[in-house]
Amino acid sequence: MTRQELIDNGHEDVIVFENPDFDGCIIGLSTDERAVYSLAKMVVWYYENNNCSAEEALEFIEYNTLRALPYIENAPIVLDDL
């Protein structure tokens, strides 16, 4: 699922990742209207778009994305499906 698909389905207020956007890594919405991302898809998306290994992609995501989630109100949910 992409950000545009969320908008097209009337969920324009859902908070999504923007930089990087991990477009296509959304696997659904929670019952409280938060985007749910697949960590496995995020890793693949990142290494395919940034010329790095899967390990480097995971390290980047853990450090730059997952650590920020507790500080974001209504933050997206990242499902650890690795």
Buried (B, 14 or more C-beta within 10 A) or exposed (E): BBBEEBEEEEBEEBEBBEEBEBBBBBBEBEEEEBBBBBBBBBBBBBBEEEEBEBEBBBBBBEEEBBEEEEEEEEBBBBBEEE
